[in-house]
Amino acid sequence: MADFPSMFKAGVLVAIGAAVGVSAVRSWGPQPAGPAPAQAASVAPPAPAPVARPSKPMASVPPVQTVQVLPELPPTAPAVSLQPPAARPDRRSVITDDLIQRTQLRKTLEHVRTAIAKYTRDHAGRLPNFQGHQPWFPLIRKSRPDGTIASGAPCGPYLDEPPVNPLSGHSSLGLVRSAVIPGQQMPGGNLGFVFDITTGRVWAVESDGRTITAE
């Protein structure tokens, strides 16, 4: 009778062989003919729909404009100011101012004529020589009896300063060699007085600086 270990080994080998044979039949045995089973198609889950987000309004772009360059226009007349007319000056005030100025002018002429008369008396009948000196100098400076202007001389002065015509605002002196009449216009302008170098008479002019007054 065989021993137990030998029988144990034989049983294990048979069992292994049977297992191998079955496995071989399964692995290398003839396979049934027919189409291979189709594999199930992989179906992907549907992609989530994009969430609509409110879009920012686009800034409106103005259309491109064509600029036409116009030539410069000639200067136009200034706009007329629509302001109420200025109040007219009071005629009585104008007349009063004129009377005041003419009254002052008469006093000035009287003062000048008196100074010329005194000069003529102190200089042996000679008239002031306005041609050889600055205007009014013979009357506002000291002089000798022969008419020479000198400081410390015994004659004069006869005026403190050159007289001013209140109508024209000037003290300039025009020289003539003949008498003039009121309304006569002298050449030039900006005069204050007119002096006749032959007679010693003196006149004043109007506000225009050239028309002889009636004073």
RAUR-V845285 format. One record per pair of residues at least 24 apart in sequence whose ideal C-beta (glycine too) atoms are under 8 Angstrom apart, sorted by the first residue. I is the first residue (numbers start at 1). J is the second residue. D is the distance in Angstrom with one decimal. If there is no record, write none. Layout:
i j d
I J D
I J D
//
This chain:
i j d
101 166 4.5
101 167 5.6
102 167 7.3
102 215 6.8
104 166 4.7
105 165 6.5
105 166 5.4
105 167 6.0
105 204 5.6
105 213 7.3
105 215 5.7
106 215 5.5
108 163 5.1
108 164 7.4
108 165 7.2
108 166 7.1
108 204 7.6
109 202 6.8
109 203 7.9
109 204 5.8
109 215 5.8
111 159 7.4
111 163 7.0
112 139 7.9
112 159 7.3
112 163 5.4
112 193 7.2
112 202 5.6
113 202 6.0
115 139 5.1
115 158 3.7
115 159 5.2
116 158 7.8
116 200 5.6
116 202 6.6
118 158 5.4
119 155 7.5
119 156 7.1
119 158 5.6
120 200 6.5
122 155 4.5
122 156 7.4
123 147 5.6
123 155 6.7
127 197 6.8
127 200 4.7
128 200 7.9
130 173 6.2
130 175 6.2
130 195 6.2
130 197 7.1
131 175 6.6
131 197 6.9
135 162 6.4
135 171 7.2
135 172 6.4
135 173 4.4
136 162 4.3
136 163 7.3
136 171 7.4
136 173 6.7
163 192 7.2
163 193 7.1
164 192 6.5
165 191 7.9
165 192 3.8
165 193 6.3
165 204 5.4
165 205 6.6
167 204 6.9
167 205 7.2
167 206 5.8
167 207 4.6
167 213 7.2
168 192 5.7
168 205 5.7
168 206 7.0
168 207 5.5
168 208 7.2
168 209 4.5
170 209 6.0
180 212 5.1
181 212 6.6
182 212 5.3
182 213 6.3
182 214 4.0
183 211 6.5
183 212 6.4
183 214 7.8
184 211 7.3
184 212 4.8
185 210 5.1
185 211 5.3
185 212 7.7
186 210 4.8
186 211 7.7
186 212 7.1
//
